Amino acid sequence: MSNNLQIPFNFEGYSALGTPLPPKGYKGFAGFHKYWGKKPIEVWRFLIEKLTFPHDIVLDPFLGSGLIAKECVDHNCRFIGFDVNPISIELTKLYLYPPNYIDLRNAIYRIEKRVKPLINSMYLLSDGNIVTHFLWNKDQITRVWTKSGRKKIELNLAKLELENLQSVEEYQPIRLRELCLFDNTRINSQKNLSLTKLFSPRALRAIDLIKGEIEQYSGNLKRALHLILSASVGQMSNMVFAVSKRGKTKGIETDKIEVGSWVVGYWCPAQHFEINAWNCYTNKASKLLKAVEEGRSLKSVRTSPSLNDFLNKEETVYLQQGDSEQLLKDIPTESIKVILTDPPHGDRIPYLELSEMWNSIIGLDSNYEDELVVSNAKERGKDIKTYNKKLSSIFHQCARVLKKEGFLGIMFNARTDCHWQCLSDLETTTGLVYIGCYPSVYSAGSVLQDNRKGGLKTDYVLLYGKQINEENRAKTVAAFSNLKGWTTRYPKESD
Ligand SMILES: C[S@@+](CC[C@H](N)C(=O)[O-])C[C@H]1O[C@@H](n2cnc3c(N)ncnc32)[C@H](O)[C@@H]1O
């Protein structure tokens, strides 16, 4: 092997850097919208910096929140991303092509002028106060708060027109697509779960009003306004639990109650908060505005409507919503330098089912058939066998499209040997060479972790090379072996 062969990876300064930077938590765009299993960008940044040169094509067939796409573009790489979840593609586009700051600010202001008075009229008390929070217990309002300046003030229930506040007439939304869910006890969903069960009539009417305003916009502005709405509906719902803190402060008995948040699944606790829906929207709108303002100097990204244009005209980004098993078939053999990806980890998170509330509010349809997942919803027929078969087929395609000496980095965790087996089989069936793995580092609470029995304590980044020669393999191992927890075997339960 010639000595002046360009090494396929970018290890300059590697020893000095040592390990990936510890995640700082989710800020700016990364903190604006929840996404299931979102990984800290530092984890991907490290791999992009180490494994790519400018203009290399990076592929992620399981985009998720889409943060990786922006990171690749920021590192001057070209990028192809797929995801079966429509909201994943919308979020990725938002990060890559944010709207103009002034346009967004004006649109939010215009929506505020038109709908805030209507929405607030539903929370208006006869004494002129506007309710910010109701605390419900079953079908009774038990506590009520308003705001004076920034101060939260609890109101005296005895003096309130409780009857009126409690008995708001059912509201049937006119601009929202109904939920399409399955019986799945693990995420508290039922086939007939409807928006009217998840939201109060006040919140549903507010969502409908905001949605009506958004319809008047188009392009990336409309996308941003929709995503502000989907980002805020969790806190508008009846799924916001209450955190009771009984105790003594300075010797006096206190009965503090704090506003929790919508976390995961479709559970409406008997005791829950109903938060003023306009406040929820405006809170997320401010977050996005701030992120757009901070990113104002970002370079513009050229995206391709077709894969052919992307490949032939050297465009920067190609995104597609759909099933990676099918979409990968269109990518030419040996055309991709690096694949970095984080597939669904067995039965950990049913992405489409959990994203259904967002997709229904925005009006996006999901194709449940195509999802790679193990779901407790029996009706879907998504068991471990079909999962393993599909994952293996997708990785075979990944191996085919990878260039010689290219890298495949997979983030993974699994509860059962058969899930890991699927990955270790890759070597025998695809010719990919396993180089090794290391544990991923998260900031506390940054990732929705599944600590159920058998899962490893953290996700692992597994590294494979395509037809990588012995010399380069040894170099890779030497470089990565600095990492804490690096091993050339597969992770074990005891890890
Ligand atoms: C672990 S998540 C990716 C999370 C991502 N790394 C992040 O940081 O946000 C896995 C993703 O795979 C997607 N997915 C599941 N089945 C798929 C399929 N057949 N084709 C493409 N994407 C799929 C899910 O919608 C989900 O967004």
The ligand as a Tripos MOL2 file, in Angstrom:
@<TRIPOS>MOLECULE
LIG
   27    29     1     0     0
SMALL
NO_CHARGES

@<TRIPOS>ATOM
      1 C1        -33.3820    7.4980   17.3220 C.3       1 LIG1
      2 S1        -34.3640    8.4990   16.2770 S.3       1 LIG1
      3 C2        -33.2040    9.5960   15.6160 C.3       1 LIG1
      4 C3        -32.9170   10.6820   16.5920 C.3       1 LIG1
      5 C4        -31.8610   11.6400   16.0860 C.3       1 LIG1
      6 N1        -30.5570   11.0560   16.0740 N.3       1 LIG1
      7 C5        -31.8420   12.9090   16.9250 C.2       1 LIG1
      8 O1        -30.8240   13.2390   17.5240 O.co2     1 LIG1
      9 O2        -32.8780   13.5640   16.9770 O.co2     1 LIG1
     10 C6        -34.7890    7.4000   15.0000 C.3       1 LIG1
     11 C7        -35.5790    8.0080   13.8520 C.3       1 LIG1
     12 O3        -35.8330    6.9710   12.8800 O.3       1 LIG1
     13 C8        -37.0460    7.2900   12.2210 C.3       1 LIG1
     14 N2        -37.5240    6.0960   11.4590 N.ar      1 LIG1
     15 C9        -38.1740    5.0000   11.9120 C.ar      1 LIG1
     16 N3        -38.4270    4.1440   10.9020 N.ar      1 LIG1
     17 C10       -37.9010    4.6930    9.7800 C.ar      1 LIG1
     18 C11       -37.8340    4.2850    8.4180 C.ar      1 LIG1
     19 N4        -38.3420    3.1210    8.0180 N.pl3     1 LIG1
     20 N5        -37.2260    5.1040    7.5310 N.ar      1 LIG1
     21 C12       -36.7170    6.2940    7.9330 C.ar      1 LIG1
     22 N6        -36.7560    6.7460    9.2060 N.ar      1 LIG1
     23 C13       -37.3340    5.9540   10.1260 C.ar      1 LIG1
     24 C14       -37.9460    7.7490   13.3450 C.3       1 LIG1
     25 O4        -39.0100    8.5350   12.8630 O.3       1 LIG1
     26 C15       -36.9560    8.5500   14.2200 C.3       1 LIG1
     27 O5        -37.0080    9.9150   13.8990 O.3       1 LIG1
@<TRIPOS>BOND
     1     1     2 1
     2     2     3 1
     3     2    10 1
     4     3     4 1
     5     4     5 1
     6     5     6 1
     7     5     7 1
     8     7     8 2
     9     7     9 1
    10    10    11 1
    11    11    12 1
    12    11    26 1
    13    12    13 1
    14    13    14 1
    15    13    24 1
    16    14    15 ar
    17    14    23 ar
    18    15    16 ar
    19    16    17 ar
    20    17    18 ar
    21    17    23 ar
    22    18    19 1
    23    18    20 ar
    24    20    21 ar
    25    21    22 ar
    26    22    23 ar
    27    24    25 1
    28    24    26 1
    29    26    27 1
@<TRIPOS>SUBSTRUCTURE
     1 LIG1         1 GROUP 0 **** ****
